[in-house]
Amino acid sequence: MERIEAEIGEWRAFIERSPAVDNGDVDELEAHLRDQMSDLTSVGLAPDEAFLIAVKRMGSLSELSREFAQEHSGRLWRQLVDSESATERQGGSATIEMLGFALGAAIALQLARLAAGFPTEEPTWLLRNLSLFVLPFLAGYFIRRRGLSARQILITGLPFAVAAIVINVYPFTEGGSTELLVAAHLPVVMWFAVAFPYMGGTAGSPERRMDFVRFTGEWVIYYVLIALGGGVLTALTGLILEPTGVIDSEQIAEWVLPSGAAGAVIVAAWLVESKQRVVENMAPVLTLIFTPLFGLMLMIAAVLYLVTGLGGAFDRELLGIFDALLVVVLGLVLYGISARDTTKPPDWMDRIQLLTVLSALLLDLVVLGAMLARIGDLGFTPNRTAAIGLNLVLLVNLVGAAWLSALFVAGRGSFHRVERWQTAYLPVFAIWAAAVVVVLPPLFSFA
């Protein structure tokens, strides 16, 4: 607490520098700051986090506080990370906890595979339950890190329990379309369930939602890096040991890679938590490189398909490629928003991002038109229903993002509105994914 009081003192001293502010004004602002911190700590945030978010919120009340947040937020975040790192060095407890949860996820997955009779048998129930063997350990890791209450732990576990019951009670046709759709969408639902413990047991804060968006982007970066390194290590191990005749390289891949993939889910989360400064430097660079490239590619694709039409090439595989592309672009846009300083005026990157969103919107309209025509000819199927629903959800998001971004670039709106639109829209994606898991299978008789 002494360090937090010192930070509040530094903030107060910064505010008092202005000759236009008297002690009464400063006292009132400090009272607002402490009220904000009290509200944030009451929902599970650490005092350090509460102070940082409260200072950011105070920017709407005081231009001086906004300046303080701009000048000091990076240093304060580094203090928070360095403080946590120092605590971890004292006993290594956080690292041990991470290893414990990672090992638990790896063991749970392997036990499930053994129960399924792998590799001689590969039942489809294993595929649709895959996320339930791993993501509960990630949720448990955040429960431990955030120190959630018993009530918050019960709320965290509820969606996992409901999902486990639903997907294992439904009488799926083995290998049917609805079962594969559930296997693809359940991880999305469970990832949103992990958001609750990550955000300290609160889901209503726009700032914490954006923190989770930022965490997701950074987690993907670390997971991909771990996967690439792990794949190379496994391949080299197989090549080195195979000549001995004791170990088969295919068996190494069959058993080691799944364990590594499961454990890496928790390891990547730990890296995001403890190595934040590294990815903070990477995020603007990645956004700078890939946003223009994806924007150009989307624009070319939209124009080509408008000119040539989709025709007979429009099938399930192509539909999956389009949807994956649009989701990746949306993720890139969200990650770019999370990495941007909301107080800065629009620049050329904001204009490029607007063009990227408009290109994605145009391509989404082209895809929707072709899908509706195909449904008119061939009727609804589980895959087409899920795809058209996703594209409609994306369409609404892109329209809102394009409109608000255009206002911001034109100087008629704030970036804060763009950010709030995306954080407020996140539950829509979770609801749609949950609908595919729960509602769509019985709607099509579990075919």
Rosetta blueprint (number, residue, H / E / L):
1 M L
2 E H
3 R H
4 I H
5 E H
6 A H
7 E H
8 I H
9 G H
10 E H
11 W H
12 R H
13 A H
14 F H
15 I H
16 E H
17 R L
18 S L
19 P L
20 A L
21 V L
22 D L
23 N H
24 G H
25 D H
26 V H
27 D H
28 E H
29 L H
30 E H
31 A H
32 H H
33 L H
34 R H
35 D H
36 Q H
37 M H
38 S H
39 D H
40 L H
41 T H
42 S H
43 V L
44 G L
45 L L
46 A L
47 P H
48 D H
49 E H
50 A H
51 F H
52 L H
53 I H
54 A H
55 V H
56 K H
57 R H
58 M H
59 G L
60 S L
61 L L
62 S L
63 E H
64 L H
65 S H
66 R H
67 E H
68 F H
69 A H
70 Q H
71 E H
72 H H
73 S H
74 G H
75 R H
76 L H
77 W H
78 R H
79 Q H
80 L H
81 V H
82 D H
83 S H
84 E H
85 S H
86 A H
87 T H
88 E H
89 R H
90 Q H
91 G H
92 G L
93 S H
94 A H
95 T H
96 I H
97 E H
98 M H
99 L H
100 G H
101 F H
102 A H
103 L H
104 G H
105 A H
106 A H
107 I H
108 A H
109 L H
110 Q H
111 L H
112 A H
113 R H
114 L H
115 A H
116 A L
117 G L
118 F L
119 P L
120 T L
121 E L
122 E L
123 P L
124 T H
125 W H
126 L H
127 L H
128 R H
129 N L
130 L H
131 S H
132 L H
133 F H
134 V H
135 L H
136 P H
137 F H
138 L H
139 A H
140 G H
141 Y H
142 F H
143 I H
144 R H
145 R H
146 R H
147 G L
148 L L
149 S L
150 A H
151 R H
152 Q H
153 I H
154 L H
155 I H
156 T H
157 G H
158 L H
159 P H
160 F H
161 A H
162 V H
163 A H
164 A H
165 I H
166 V H
167 I H
168 N H
169 V H
170 Y L
171 P L
172 F L
173 T L
174 E L
175 G L
176 G L
177 S H
178 T H
179 E H
180 L H
181 L H
182 V H
183 A H
184 A H
185 H H
186 L H
187 P H
188 V H
189 V H
190 M H
191 W H
192 F H
193 A H
194 V H
195 A H
196 F H
197 P H
198 Y H
199 M L
200 G L
201 G L
202 T L
203 A L
204 G L
205 S L
206 P H
207 E H
208 R H
209 R H
210 M H
211 D H
212 F H
213 V H
214 R H
215 F H
216 T H
217 G H
218 E H
219 W H
220 V H
221 I H
222 Y H
223 Y H
224 V H
225 L H
226 I H
227 A H
228 L H
229 G H
230 G H
231 G H
232 V H
233 L H
234 T H
235 A H
236 L H
237 T H
238 G H
239 L H
240 I H
241 L H
242 E H
243 P H
244 T H
245 G L
246 V L
247 I L
248 D L
249 S H
250 E H
251 Q H
252 I H
253 A H
254 E H
255 W H
256 V H
257 L H
258 P H
259 S H
260 G H
261 A H
262 A H
263 G H
264 A H
265 V H
266 I H
267 V H
268 A H
269 A H
270 W H
271 L H
272 V H
273 E H
274 S H
275 K L
276 Q H
277 R H
278 V H
279 V H
280 E H
281 N H
282 M H
283 A H
284 P H
285 V H
286 L H
287 T H
288 L H
289 I H
290 F H
291 T H
292 P H
293 L H
294 F H
295 G H
296 L H
297 M H
298 L H
299 M H
300 I H
301 A H
302 A H
303 V H
304 L H
305 Y H
306 L H
307 V H
308 T H
309 G L
310 L L
311 G H
312 G H
313 A H
314 F L
315 D L
316 R H
317 E H
318 L H
319 L H
320 G H
321 I H
322 F H
323 D H
324 A H
325 L H
326 L H
327 V H
328 V H
329 V H
330 L H
331 G H
332 L H
333 V H
334 L H
335 Y H
336 G H
337 I H
338 S H
339 A L
340 R L
341 D L
342 T L
343 T L
344 K L
345 P L
346 P L
347 D L
348 W H
349 M H
350 D H
351 R H
352 I H
353 Q H
354 L H
355 L H
356 T H
357 V H
358 L H
359 S H
360 A H
361 L H
362 L H
363 L H
364 D H
365 L H
366 V H
367 V H
368 L H
369 G H
370 A H
371 M H
372 L H
373 A H
374 R H
375 I H
376 G H
377 D H
378 L H
379 G L
380 F L
381 T L
382 P H
383 N H
384 R H
385 T H
386 A H
387 A H
388 I H
389 G H
390 L H
391 N H
392 L H
393 V H
394 L H
395 L H
396 V H
397 N H
398 L H
399 V H
400 G H
401 A H
402 A H
403 W H
404 L H
405 S H
406 A H
407 L H
408 F H
409 V H
410 A L
411 G L
412 R L
413 G L
414 S L
415 F H
416 H H
417 R H
418 V H
419 E H
420 R H
421 W H
422 Q H
423 T H
424 A H
425 Y H
426 L H
427 P H
428 V H
429 F H
430 A H
431 I H
432 W H
433 A H
434 A H
435 A H
436 V H
437 V H
438 V H
439 V L
440 L H
441 P H
442 P H
443 L H
444 F L
445 S L
446 F L
447 A L
